[in-house]
């Protein structure tokens, strides 16, 4: 019996070492050499090296002086009661959508509240859909160009700068679909807000 088991065990051990250890380590090393920024999480740092975030994970900007991203439905454990959760926007440790159906009263109320607030800040333009809907991951770092342009009057007023200049800044931050066909036109909110701070610092 051992004569029959030995080849199977040797094959299992060998394949485990090759496919479970050697191959992943080799691919990780190659990726780190060829794409170092992406392999480290597409981290964004200031000129002094201070880490400010990732190009792949959104952040919660609440100040009127900054562009805001999409709503995030991610949650975290409630510190007061571990059996419950509390809202924790862009919590990368708990990525996920809201899972609320279109007739759910909580979703309807939240969207109505968000719509009212957005219409108050810009009553002349239609509210882009992505400013009131969450993404499937809850971590989307991008908004549509229309969503960024919608926020221009609020940000310009809060900073006391020209709306035309701010629209030009947004236009300069628009990323086209990858290879011309993959994805949608988008604006990375963190990159846009960093460019806004740099422009105002001049």
Buried (B, 14 or more C-beta within 10 A) or exposed (E): EEEEEEEEEEEEEEEEEEEEEEEEEEEEEEEEEEEEEEBEBBBBEEEEEEEEBBBBBBBEBEEEBBBBBBBBBBBEEEEEEEEEBEEBBBBBEBBBBBEBEEEEEEBEEBBEEBEEEBEEBBEEBEBBEBBBBBBEBBBBBBBBBBBBBBBBBBBBEEBEBEEEEBBEBBEEBBBEEEEEEEEEEBBBBBBBBBBBEEBEEE
